[in-house]
Each structure stands twice: as structure tokens, then as C-alpha cells.
Amino acid sequence: MKKSRSVPDVPARGKSKTKASFQEERVREPLKALTETQGHYIKALKASPQIIVLGPAGTGKTYIAGTHAADQLLAKKVERIIITRPNVPGGRSLGFFKGSLAEKIAPWVVPLTEVISQRMGKGAFESAMNHENIEIVPFEVMRGRTFKNCIVILDEAQNTTAAEIKMFLTRIGDDCQVIINGDVSQTDLTETSGLRTIIRMIKSRLLPVPIIEFSLDDIVRSGICEMWVRAFEDEKL
């Protein structure tokens, strides 16, 4: 990805802040893998412009994506982070929530924004949000847009329809990295998941898109999390 010049620097001490400033003096440990599959994921993030990540809860899918995106923005390797997810058909429509479309979807992407905020620091994160260096884009307003020089994270991709994920993938412009995150066993759709559709297309057409698949053995969140995920898996729920 080309280096962007539009992400502002920290103003000198004592000078007014005339531009966005979100470079904080923080010590950030390099992103480290806790499992072999996490290692494959981190390696793919460094090498590929598109990555599909599959697997159960608690495996680090969201944490790694958010941390990587924050690091790329802070290093000025991209201008923006774009976060999106489908409006889950099994839940309440976005129309029932107050605020703009972005404000309505914001509570549903908290797992990602929390990771990014923790990595950047609260002040840096809020500055990036205020200056639209981090943007939450609902599917309802995505058509017609082109994403350039950014990292785009699609969460809960198992709940996209084939038409929706086609629309999403055809928004991608130059110098973008796309991370598609989902769990095909947890779709709320009554029709075929768009995530399943593109996985089939990648495998049948041998498209150069790595698919990282986490398993129950990769759960690192906690022993309790692993216990319940395994229990629900055994019950086919």
C-alpha cells in the first residue's frame, strides 16, 4: 500500500492544533500470534490485499483485524479504516434505532472499535473518528462508493446475501486491503450466505485470496468461552 500524506502529524508543543492529530506517545508491542493459525493469519495480513477469516468466537479474529488496522493507520500506510457489517435480518431493523445510519450501526461494531481504540489510545481514536480517518459505513449507503487507500473490515460476513457481498467487493478501489470476517456456521439468513458463495468461488476458480480457518482448538479468549462454544457445537446449535 502506498504511503499516504494526508494523515496529519502531531503539532509541535505549544502550537495550536489546526489539523487532526492522533499520534500518541505509546509503546505498542508487535502483534504476536498465540496459536499456529493466528500466525498464518498475521502472515496473510502482511502479504495479501484480501483475506477471508473464518471460525468460532474467541479465536482472535476481531482482535487481530482491529490491531492490524490501527497499526497501519498510525504508520500512515493507509488514510482510513472502513468498518462495516450487514444489517442482521434476524434482529431489529436499523430503522428502530435513533440517530444517523452510522450511529445506528455503531453499537454492532463495538467489538472492532474497542480493539482499535485500545490499540491507538482513546484520544487518538476519537480524533481519528472525528476527522473520518475511521469510518463506519452501513450497507444501506455503500452502493456507489469507492474505497481507496484504506483498510476495509467486513464483520459478520456470514449474514450477507450473495447480492450484498457482490456489492461490497465491487466497492474496492486502489491501495485497499480487505478483511472479511465471519463464521459460516452462525448465519441468520434463510437463503445462501454470501460468504459461502465467495468461498466456493475462490476455491473453484483458484482465486488468489487466502482463507484462514480457525477451529475450536484455536479459542484463546478463555476456558469458559471454549467450554460453551464446544457445548453448543456438540448440540448443533
PyMOL commands that set and color helices and strands:
alter all, ss='L'
color gray80, all
select helices_A, chain A and resi 36-47+61-74+94-96+101-120+122-130+139-141+157-159+162-169+184-186+194-205+216-218+223-234
alter helices_A, ss='H'
color red, helices_A
select strands_A, chain A and resi 50-54+80-84+134-136+150-154+176-182+211-213
alter strands_A, ss='S'
color yellow, strands_A
deselect
rebuild
show_as cartoon
